[in-house]
């Protein structure tokens, strides 16, 4: 647990940085005094409505298609307990710890808004789970991304009640009751509105969107660096990166990617040789259009971040409490369409970036297109296969990413006896985006490995790489990849390159020379 970082949750929402700090950095969570006041005010509205003879949805009725039944006072605690138990119907593999922590934190954010009507002690109990490092077991399947991430959130609420299973700080899965007792936490008995309030949000898909945005920002910069290294290794021209050319088509992401590449290439003795032995008027699209493709990805990321920021400021629940008006109103704010579209759009952009990255790698390995490099960058072609099969692996990853880029949000399967007759599939969009992001890191790592090997070969021929390229090559080797040889075991080298990209080592190595990159 990160005891140094403390996140205070107030009624006005949270930030992407706080989500990542809690989900990945295990930061502690506290409710502000303003949040506690907002929680208490909203609860007074719920208590008043619960005492009225007229049924109020979510307070004194059933749910979904069963909302027509008025529930008597003596059965309402049982109703809230039953909705959690019945909705905890997920199946499949366990969802990653960071995703569950993000989901819990974002549900806490909505509770703290004062629009859900739960008691302050319920919100405090959820914060207590996060601070104790107790992570409910949530399953892969069960959310349609509408009426919230119902099954995933239900498995979390189940643990608040002292039921179900959870992962302790040591990573072992144990009964929730044992873990709560071990950390001095009491199970919560849910009252009117509270079970529903714990289940009805887009928190899982939003948490995955926030973390994907953080990862993709680093990978986009990494892809700019590897594209520049490949341009250099192919003796291409940097003139296509001139700022005045990109100003003619003023997409901000494109300009940022071109500027990154120019910084990496500054001082290179390899660029500009495209008119030497085999003259080229222009480089291939995969090299020349690198800023346009990566830049479009950057602009897509900017849109996704805007969507995430709006959701992070939102209170997503149904019904919502309007304390000033003294009423509870049904609404459709739980629908995941805004988040689902952004998730799918990011998957498309990442898959296309991976596709152009793979094309550059293939060009480096093909002696007919690499302008003097040995076949497959092999030390002794024929005896040594070089990076031939690394490109196969890269192609397999890209192929999977293209399949995963098919949008989930265009699908809808009606549920709840046609009451919930159009759903977003946002959870599914988020789950596949996580795989796409993981694969993109691997695809970029393969290009990095090929480009640094090619630059070493150019240097051996007496050409001088840019200072940034030289720094990257040295850092890659230090990170665990080896130089050329006929008896190479390639898998550990690729794994080291992947870790170097994923952990930010590539960006750090380049920025040590170039200064900050976009």
ZIJOCOR-V249290 format. One record per residue. N is the residue number from 1. SS is DSSP state (helix for helix, strand for strand, loop for the rest). PSI is psi in degrees with one decimal (none if undefined). Layout:
# ZIJOCOR-V249290
n->N ss->SS psi->PSI
n->N ss->SS psi->PSI
This chain:
# ZIJOCOR-V249290
n->1 ss->loop psi->131.3
n->2 ss->strand psi->98.0
n->3 ss->strand psi->-15.3
n->4 ss->strand psi->-32.1
n->5 ss->strand psi->126.3
n->6 ss->strand psi->130.0
n->7 ss->strand psi->122.0
n->8 ss->strand psi->125.8
n->9 ss->strand psi->122.0
n->10 ss->strand psi->-175.6
n->11 ss->loop psi->-6.7
n->12 ss->loop psi->13.1
n->13 ss->strand psi->-166.4
n->14 ss->loop psi->-175.9
n->15 ss->loop psi->161.7
n->16 ss->helix psi->-37.4
n->17 ss->helix psi->-38.5
n->18 ss->helix psi->-37.1
n->19 ss->helix psi->-47.6
n->20 ss->helix psi->-37.9
n->21 ss->helix psi->-39.8
n->22 ss->helix psi->-43.6
n->23 ss->helix psi->-45.2
n->24 ss->loop psi->-34.2
n->25 ss->loop psi->-2.8
n->26 ss->loop psi->34.2
n->27 ss->strand psi->150.2
n->28 ss->strand psi->152.9
n->29 ss->strand psi->136.8
n->30 ss->strand psi->148.2
n->31 ss->strand psi->132.9
n->32 ss->loop psi->164.2
n->33 ss->helix psi->-37.3
n->34 ss->helix psi->-38.4
n->35 ss->helix psi->-42.8
n->36 ss->helix psi->-38.7
n->37 ss->helix psi->-42.0
n->38 ss->helix psi->-39.3
n->39 ss->helix psi->-45.5
n->40 ss->helix psi->-40.5
n->41 ss->helix psi->-43.7
n->42 ss->helix psi->-35.4
n->43 ss->helix psi->-35.4
n->44 ss->helix psi->-36.9
n->45 ss->helix psi->-45.1
n->46 ss->helix psi->-44.6
n->47 ss->helix psi->-40.0
n->48 ss->helix psi->-42.5
n->49 ss->helix psi->-33.6
n->50 ss->helix psi->-28.1
n->51 ss->loop psi->-10.7
n->52 ss->loop psi->151.1
n->53 ss->loop psi->-22.4
n->54 ss->loop psi->135.8
n->55 ss->loop psi->141.4
n->56 ss->loop psi->125.5
n->57 ss->loop psi->133.1
n->58 ss->loop psi->-19.7
n->59 ss->loop psi->-49.1
n->60 ss->loop psi->26.5
n->61 ss->strand psi->172.2
n->62 ss->loop psi->-170.3
n->63 ss->loop psi->155.3
n->64 ss->helix psi->-128.7
n->65 ss->helix psi->-11.1
n->66 ss->helix psi->16.1
n->67 ss->loop psi->-9.0
n->68 ss->loop psi->-13.2
n->69 ss->loop psi->129.3
n->70 ss->strand psi->125.0
n->71 ss->loop psi->124.0
n->72 ss->loop psi->157.3
n->73 ss->helix psi->-42.3
n->74 ss->helix psi->-11.9
n->75 ss->helix psi->1.7
n->76 ss->helix psi->-34.3
n->77 ss->helix psi->-42.5
n->78 ss->helix psi->-38.6
n->79 ss->helix psi->-46.5
n->80 ss->helix psi->-38.9
n->81 ss->helix psi->-40.9
n->82 ss->helix psi->-36.7
n->83 ss->helix psi->-35.8
n->84 ss->helix psi->-46.8
n->85 ss->helix psi->-44.9
n->86 ss->helix psi->-32.0
n->87 ss->helix psi->-14.2
n->88 ss->loop psi->69.1
n->89 ss->loop psi->25.4
n->90 ss->loop psi->156.2
n->91 ss->strand psi->165.4
n->92 ss->strand psi->-170.1
n->93 ss->strand psi->159.2
n->94 ss->strand psi->139.0
n->95 ss->loop psi->147.9
n->96 ss->loop psi->147.8
n->97 ss->helix psi->-42.8
n->98 ss->helix psi->-33.9
n->99 ss->helix psi->-42.7
n->100 ss->helix psi->-40.0
n->101 ss->helix psi->-39.4
n->102 ss->helix psi->-43.3
n->103 ss->helix psi->-47.4
n->104 ss->helix psi->-43.5
n->105 ss->helix psi->-40.6
n->106 ss->helix psi->-30.7
n->107 ss->helix psi->-38.4
n->108 ss->helix psi->-39.3
n->109 ss->helix psi->-43.7
n->110 ss->helix psi->-40.1
n->111 ss->helix psi->-41.4
n->112 ss->loop psi->-12.1
n->113 ss->loop psi->-19.3
n->114 ss->loop psi->17.7
n->115 ss->loop psi->6.2
n->116 ss->loop psi->-26.2
n->117 ss->loop psi->9.9
n->118 ss->loop psi->156.4
n->119 ss->loop psi->152.5
n->120 ss->helix psi->-32.9
n->121 ss->helix psi->-25.9
n->122 ss->helix psi->-46.0
n->123 ss->helix psi->-41.1
n->124 ss->helix psi->-35.7
n->125 ss->helix psi->-37.6
n->126 ss->helix psi->-40.7
n->127 ss->helix psi->-37.3
n->128 ss->helix psi->-38.8
n->129 ss->helix psi->-46.3
n->130 ss->helix psi->-44.9
n->131 ss->helix psi->-25.3
n->132 ss->helix psi->-8.3
n->133 ss->loop psi->24.5
n->134 ss->loop psi->122.0
n->135 ss->strand psi->111.1
n->136 ss->strand psi->147.9
n->137 ss->loop psi->115.5
n->138 ss->loop psi->139.7
n->139 ss->strand psi->157.4
n->140 ss->strand psi->-40.1
n->141 ss->strand psi->140.5
n->142 ss->loop psi->-10.4
n->143 ss->loop psi->135.0
n->144 ss->loop psi->1.7
n->145 ss->loop psi->27.7
n->146 ss->loop psi->147.7
n->147 ss->loop psi->19.9
n->148 ss->loop psi->179.4
n->149 ss->loop psi->74.0
n->150 ss->helix psi->-57.1
n->151 ss->helix psi->-46.9
n->152 ss->helix psi->-45.6
n->153 ss->helix psi->-31.1
n->154 ss->helix psi->-38.7
n->155 ss->helix psi->-31.5
n->156 ss->helix psi->-44.2
n->157 ss->helix psi->-33.1
n->158 ss->helix psi->-41.3
n->159 ss->helix psi->-37.2
n->160 ss->helix psi->-33.6
n->161 ss->loop psi->-2.5
n->162 ss->loop psi->19.1
n->163 ss->loop psi->169.8
n->164 ss->loop psi->-161.8
n->165 ss->strand psi->155.3
n->166 ss->strand psi->161.1
n->167 ss->strand psi->127.3
n->168 ss->loop psi->177.1
n->169 ss->loop psi->-23.4
n->170 ss->loop psi->-0.4
n->171 ss->loop psi->-4.3
n->172 ss->loop psi->139.3
n->173 ss->strand psi->126.4
n->174 ss->strand psi->167.1
n->175 ss->strand psi->139.1
n->176 ss->helix psi->-39.5
n->177 ss->helix psi->-40.4
n->178 ss->helix psi->-45.4
n->179 ss->helix psi->-41.9
n->180 ss->helix psi->-47.4
n->181 ss->helix psi->-39.5
n->182 ss->helix psi->-28.9
n->183 ss->loop psi->13.7
n->184 ss->loop psi->27.6
n->185 ss->loop psi->136.6
n->186 ss->loop psi->140.0
n->187 ss->loop psi->150.4
n->188 ss->loop psi->133.6
n->189 ss->loop psi->115.0
n->190 ss->loop psi->141.7
n->191 ss->loop psi->-169.0
n->192 ss->loop psi->134.5
n->193 ss->loop psi->-19.9
n->194 ss->helix psi->-39.1
n->195 ss->helix psi->-47.1
n->196 ss->helix psi->-40.5
n->197 ss->helix psi->-27.6
n->198 ss->helix psi->-13.4
n->199 ss->helix psi->-19.5
n->200 ss->loop psi->69.9
n->201 ss->loop psi->163.1
n->202 ss->loop psi->30.8
n->203 ss->helix psi->-38.2
n->204 ss->helix psi->-48.9
n->205 ss->helix psi->-34.8
n->206 ss->helix psi->-43.4
n->207 ss->helix psi->-42.4
n->208 ss->helix psi->-33.2
n->209 ss->helix psi->-45.3
n->210 ss->helix psi->-45.7
n->211 ss->helix psi->-35.4
n->212 ss->helix psi->-39.5
n->213 ss->helix psi->-42.4
n->214 ss->helix psi->-42.5
n->215 ss->helix psi->-42.3
n->216 ss->helix psi->-31.9
n->217 ss->helix psi->-43.6
n->218 ss->helix psi->-39.0
n->219 ss->helix psi->-32.4
n->220 ss->helix psi->-42.3
n->221 ss->helix psi->-40.0
n->222 ss->helix psi->-41.0
n->223 ss->helix psi->-34.9
n->224 ss->helix psi->-41.0
n->225 ss->helix psi->-47.8
n->226 ss->helix psi->-33.5
n->227 ss->helix psi->-40.9
n->228 ss->helix psi->-41.1
n->229 ss->helix psi->-40.7
n->230 ss->helix psi->-43.4
n->231 ss->helix psi->-43.5
n->232 ss->helix psi->-47.2
n->233 ss->helix psi->-28.3
n->234 ss->loop psi->7.9
n->235 ss->loop psi->38.9
n->236 ss->loop psi->-174.4
n->237 ss->loop psi->136.5
n->238 ss->loop psi->-0.9
n->239 ss->helix psi->-25.8
n->240 ss->helix psi->-8.8
n->241 ss->helix psi->2.8
n->242 ss->loop psi->134.5
n->243 ss->helix psi->-35.7
n->244 ss->helix psi->-27.7
n->245 ss->helix psi->-39.3
n->246 ss->helix psi->-20.8
n->247 ss->helix psi->-23.3
n->248 ss->loop psi->-27.3
n->249 ss->loop psi->86.2
n->250 ss->loop psi->59.2
n->251 ss->loop psi->123.6
n->252 ss->helix psi->-37.5
n->253 ss->helix psi->-40.0
n->254 ss->helix psi->-46.6
n->255 ss->helix psi->-38.8
n->256 ss->helix psi->-43.5
n->257 ss->helix psi->-41.9
n->258 ss->helix psi->-40.7
n->259 ss->helix psi->-38.9
n->260 ss->helix psi->-47.7
n->261 ss->helix psi->-41.1
n->262 ss->helix psi->-41.0
n->263 ss->helix psi->-41.5
n->264 ss->helix psi->-34.2
n->265 ss->helix psi->-6.4
n->266 ss->loop psi->129.4
n->267 ss->loop psi->10.7
n->268 ss->loop psi->140.0
n->269 ss->loop psi->5.5
n->270 ss->loop psi->-30.3
n->271 ss->loop psi->156.0
n->272 ss->loop psi->4.1
n->273 ss->helix psi->12.4
n->274 ss->helix psi->-9.6
n->275 ss->helix psi->14.0
n->276 ss->loop psi->-121.8
n->277 ss->loop psi->-41.0
n->278 ss->loop psi->84.6
n->279 ss->loop psi->139.8
n->280 ss->loop psi->130.3
n->281 ss->loop psi->-37.0
n->282 ss->loop psi->156.3
n->283 ss->loop psi->163.7
n->284 ss->loop psi->159.5
n->285 ss->helix psi->-41.5
n->286 ss->helix psi->-23.9
n->287 ss->helix psi->-50.1
n->288 ss->helix psi->-34.3
n->289 ss->loop psi->12.8
n->290 ss->helix psi->-44.6
n->291 ss->helix psi->-32.0
n->292 ss->helix psi->-40.9
n->293 ss->helix psi->-50.5
n->294 ss->helix psi->-35.8
n->295 ss->helix psi->-38.5
n->296 ss->helix psi->-37.0
n->297 ss->helix psi->-39.6
n->298 ss->helix psi->-42.0
n->299 ss->helix psi->-35.1
n->300 ss->helix psi->-41.5
n->301 ss->helix psi->-40.2
n->302 ss->helix psi->-40.7
n->303 ss->helix psi->-44.4
n->304 ss->helix psi->-38.4
n->305 ss->helix psi->-36.2
n->306 ss->helix psi->-43.9
n->307 ss->helix psi->-45.7
n->308 ss->helix psi->-42.1
n->309 ss->helix psi->-39.3
n->310 ss->helix psi->-42.6
n->311 ss->helix psi->-35.9
n->312 ss->helix psi->-22.6
n->313 ss->loop psi->-0.3
n->314 ss->loop psi->159.9
n->315 ss->loop psi->106.5
n->316 ss->loop psi->107.8
n->317 ss->loop psi->162.8
n->318 ss->loop psi->123.4
n->319 ss->loop psi->168.4
n->320 ss->strand psi->150.5
n->321 ss->strand psi->130.9
n->322 ss->strand psi->88.1
n->323 ss->loop psi->-39.4
n->324 ss->loop psi->-33.0
n->325 ss->loop psi->-10.5
n->326 ss->loop psi->31.1
n->327 ss->strand psi->165.8
n->328 ss->strand psi->129.4
n->329 ss->strand psi->137.1
n->330 ss->loop psi->151.9
n->331 ss->loop psi->-179.9
n->332 ss->loop psi->21.4
n->333 ss->loop psi->-10.5
n->334 ss->loop psi->-8.5
n->335 ss->loop psi->132.6
n->336 ss->loop psi->8.2
n->337 ss->helix psi->-47.0
n->338 ss->helix psi->-40.1
n->339 ss->helix psi->-40.7
n->340 ss->helix psi->-43.6
n->341 ss->helix psi->-43.6
n->342 ss->helix psi->-40.7
n->343 ss->helix psi->-45.3
n->344 ss->helix psi->-39.5
n->345 ss->helix psi->-41.1
n->346 ss->helix psi->-38.9
n->347 ss->helix psi->-38.9
n->348 ss->helix psi->-47.8
n->349 ss->helix psi->-42.2
n->350 ss->helix psi->-38.6
n->351 ss->helix psi->-39.4
n->352 ss->helix psi->-37.3
n->353 ss->helix psi->-40.7
n->354 ss->helix psi->-36.9
n->355 ss->helix psi->-46.2
n->356 ss->helix psi->-30.4
n->357 ss->helix psi->-44.6
n->358 ss->helix psi->-37.3
n->359 ss->helix psi->-37.3
n->360 ss->helix psi->-40.7
n->361 ss->helix psi->-46.3
n->362 ss->helix psi->-37.2
n->363 ss->helix psi->-38.7
n->364 ss->helix psi->-30.9
n->365 ss->helix psi->-15.7
n->366 ss->loop psi->113.6
n->367 ss->loop psi->-20.4
n->368 ss->loop psi->-13.1
n->369 ss->loop psi->-1.7
n->370 ss->loop psi->-0.6
n->371 ss->loop psi->54.0
n->372 ss->loop psi->-3.2
n->373 ss->loop psi->152.1
n->374 ss->loop psi->156.1
n->375 ss->helix psi->128.2
n->376 ss->helix psi->19.6
n->377 ss->helix psi->31.3
n->378 ss->loop psi->150.7
n->379 ss->loop psi->-38.4
n->380 ss->loop psi->84.7
n->381 ss->strand psi->131.3
n->382 ss->loop psi->-57.4
n->383 ss->loop psi->-36.2
n->384 ss->strand psi->127.7
n->385 ss->loop psi->-3.1
n->386 ss->loop psi->-133.1
n->387 ss->loop psi->21.2
n->388 ss->helix psi->-51.6
n->389 ss->helix psi->-18.8
n->390 ss->helix psi->-37.7
n->391 ss->helix psi->-32.5
n->392 ss->helix psi->-47.6
n->393 ss->helix psi->-42.9
n->394 ss->helix psi->-43.0
n->395 ss->helix psi->-38.5
n->396 ss->helix psi->-40.8
n->397 ss->helix psi->-44.2
n->398 ss->helix psi->-40.5
n->399 ss->helix psi->-43.3
n->400 ss->helix psi->-40.5
n->401 ss->helix psi->-36.9
n->402 ss->helix psi->-39.3
n->403 ss->helix psi->-41.1
n->404 ss->helix psi->-15.1
n->405 ss->loop psi->-9.9
n->406 ss->loop psi->122.9
n->407 ss->loop psi->136.0
n->408 ss->loop psi->-28.0
n->409 ss->loop psi->-7.7
n->410 ss->loop psi->-5.0
n->411 ss->loop psi->154.8
n->412 ss->loop psi->130.1
n->413 ss->loop psi->116.7
n->414 ss->loop psi->149.7
n->415 ss->strand psi->176.1
n->416 ss->loop psi->51.9
n->417 ss->loop psi->41.1
n->418 ss->loop psi->6.2
n->419 ss->loop psi->-40.9
n->420 ss->strand psi->77.4
n->421 ss->loop psi->3.3
n->422 ss->loop psi->117.2
n->423 ss->loop psi->164.4
n->424 ss->loop psi->-23.4
n->425 ss->loop psi->28.5
n->426 ss->helix psi->-35.8
n->427 ss->helix psi->-43.7
n->428 ss->helix psi->-39.9
n->429 ss->helix psi->-39.7
n->430 ss->helix psi->-40.3
n->431 ss->helix psi->-43.4
n->432 ss->helix psi->-29.7
n->433 ss->helix psi->-35.7
n->434 ss->helix psi->-41.4
n->435 ss->helix psi->-40.7
n->436 ss->helix psi->-44.5
n->437 ss->helix psi->-42.2
n->438 ss->helix psi->-43.6
n->439 ss->helix psi->-36.2
n->440 ss->helix psi->-41.1
n->441 ss->helix psi->-38.3
n->442 ss->helix psi->-40.7
n->443 ss->helix psi->-44.4
n->444 ss->helix psi->-37.0
n->445 ss->helix psi->-37.2
n->446 ss->helix psi->-43.8
n->447 ss->helix psi->-41.3
n->448 ss->helix psi->-45.8
n->449 ss->helix psi->-42.6
n->450 ss->helix psi->-43.9
n->451 ss->helix psi->-41.1
n->452 ss->helix psi->-36.7
n->453 ss->helix psi->-42.6
n->454 ss->helix psi->-39.1
n->455 ss->helix psi->-37.8
n->456 ss->helix psi->-39.7
n->457 ss->helix psi->-39.3
n->458 ss->helix psi->-41.3
n->459 ss->helix psi->-37.2
n->460 ss->helix psi->-24.0
n->461 ss->loop psi->3.3
n->462 ss->loop psi->4.0
n->463 ss->loop psi->152.1
n->464 ss->loop psi->114.9
n->465 ss->loop psi->167.3
n->466 ss->loop psi->155.3
n->467 ss->helix psi->-38.2
n->468 ss->helix psi->-42.6
n->469 ss->helix psi->-41.9
n->470 ss->helix psi->-39.3
n->471 ss->helix psi->-40.2
n->472 ss->helix psi->-45.1
n->473 ss->helix psi->-46.3
n->474 ss->helix psi->-41.5
n->475 ss->helix psi->-37.0
n->476 ss->helix psi->-43.2
n->477 ss->helix psi->-41.2
n->478 ss->helix psi->-28.6
n->479 ss->loop psi->-9.3
n->480 ss->loop psi->-1.6
n->481 ss->loop psi->156.4
n->482 ss->loop psi->169.1
n->483 ss->loop psi->-167.9
n->484 ss->loop psi->160.2
n->485 ss->loop psi->159.0
n->486 ss->loop psi->-14.9
n->487 ss->loop psi->47.3
n->488 ss->loop psi->139.8
n->489 ss->loop psi->104.4
n->490 ss->helix psi->-29.5
n->491 ss->helix psi->-46.5
n->492 ss->helix psi->-33.8
n->493 ss->helix psi->-43.3
n->494 ss->helix psi->-37.8
n->495 ss->helix psi->-39.3
n->496 ss->helix psi->-40.0
n->497 ss->helix psi->-40.7
n->498 ss->helix psi->-46.3
n->499 ss->helix psi->-36.0
n->500 ss->helix psi->-42.8
n->501 ss->helix psi->-50.8
n->502 ss->helix psi->-37.1
n->503 ss->loop psi->0.2
n->504 ss->loop psi->5.4
n->505 ss->helix psi->-36.2
n->506 ss->helix psi->-48.1
n->507 ss->helix psi->-42.7
n->508 ss->helix psi->-41.8
n->509 ss->helix psi->-42.2
n->510 ss->helix psi->-43.7
n->511 ss->helix psi->-22.0
n->512 ss->helix psi->-23.2
n->513 ss->helix psi->-44.9
n->514 ss->helix psi->-19.5
n->515 ss->loop psi->-175.6
n->516 ss->loop psi->134.6
n->517 ss->loop psi->156.4
n->518 ss->loop psi->none
